[in-house]
Amino acid sequence: MVAADGLWARLKDRVLRVVLLLSNSVSGLLYPPVVVHDEEQASAWEQLFKRAHSAGLDLEHLRGLCSDGASGLLAYLSLVLYWVLPQRCVWHIWRLLSRGLLRAASGAAQGLTAAAAATLRLSVRGELLRLLHGVLDAATEDAAEAALVTLRAHAYGQELGQQLTQWMDRLFVYQQAYCQGLPRVGPEWYWRDFRLRLSRGRNHRSEQRLERAAVLWACYHNFEPAQWRSERKRHYRHPGQSALQVAGVPPRSSELSRCFGRLNAHGTSVDARTPSSSAEERSLSGQSQ
């Protein structure tokens, strides 16, 4: 099971490019990213999956994929990986619903005084949030359908109900036995590490430098063990273990060095060794002399 997402970046002369990412939803392993012009083209996602396949991803055994529903990705899946079922990312669904929720709460308070309007907005918003959670967090798809009927029957829930209706067929793919282990949230949170760590944000000026930084960051993520402690808003599923360890592959495996040390699309290679392994090799070299 995998998840996919994209991050837009502004380069020199206001050029826009998008970094496409594919992650293993079980181990957290990141496959080598690619930088493309537009995520709405199927050919862009084809580049990503070809690179992931060359890095060891078995496309024939994929069953499900969680994403934000980019049209280019869905087109690629329907044309090439037709056996892979798409799951809509719930985090992105909440973002799309937020504006409709605001309009509904504001519409309910029209014509009232400031204090009364604020009270009614909070009340309507709370009612709609409860109904939305009833749909999105339902234990079964049948329960979600029943909750959707209740939402649409609400005096201010028609617009939200119509939005959810068009996404219902892709909201509960993760519950199917065919897609066991599929997450319902995309890898959006990985971009936080991309901005804060080796990449130095998104100020890379050129497409080549952006892709080189993205591939290097993916290598770093796969080799670097997760910290033992938990942060205020973040808990690590496998403390003290790297994504490669969780995947059952030794970090210094020659096969993984081959996969992540391949030439990227622009002919620049990335050294997949960890800093610690390089230091050990220098130490051993000095001892042998």
C-alpha positions, 0 to 999 in steps of 0.5 A: 500500500502506498500514498502519494502527494505533491509539493509546489515550489517557486524557482528562479524567474517565478517558475513553478514546479511540483515535487511528486512523492510516493511513500510506503504506508506501512514502513514509511519508506520514501521512493525517489521523488521527481520534479515535474511541470504539472501534477495534472498530467498522467505522464508526470505520475508515470515518471514517479512510478517508473522511478519507484519501480526501479527503486524496488516497488513491485507495481503488480502487487499494489492494491490501493493508493491514498492521495488528494485525488489529483486528476493526473494521478487518477488518469494514470491509475485508470490507464496503467495501474487499473487494479489499484484502487484510489482512496481520497485523503481525509485531511484534504477532504476536511480542507475542501469542506472548510469553506462550505462549513464557513458559508453555512455557519455565516448564512445561518447568522445573517440578519442577527445582531453581533452577539446573537450571530456569533452564538448561532454561528458556533451552534450551527458549526458544532452541529455540522461538524458533528454530522460531518464526523459521523460521515467521515469517521463511520465504521462502515460505508453503510453507516456513512451513507445513513449519516450522509442522509442526516447531514443533507436533511439539516437546514444548513447541510445541503451544500456539504452533503452534495460535496461529500456525495461526489466523494463517497465511492473513494472515502472508504476504500481503506476498509475493503479486504482487498486494500487491507493496510491502506491509510486514509491520510496522504503523506502531506506531513512529510513535507514538513521534514522536507522544508526543515531539514536537508532541503533548506526550504524550497529556494533551490532556484533551478529544477535540477537543484530542487530534484537533487535536494528532494532525492537526497532528502528521501535518502536521509529519511530512509536511513535516519532512525526516528527519534525515541521521544514524542513531540507535542503533536507528533508520535513516532510509530517506530521509535529508534528505527529507520524506514529501512529497518522497519521494511526489514532491509539492512540500511547498508545493503548494497541493493538499496545503495544501488537503488538510491544511488542511481542516476536521476533524470538529470544525470546527477548521482546521489550518494546513498550512504549515511554519514556514520557509514562514511565515517566508519569506512574512513576509520577502517581505512586509517587502521589498515594503513 
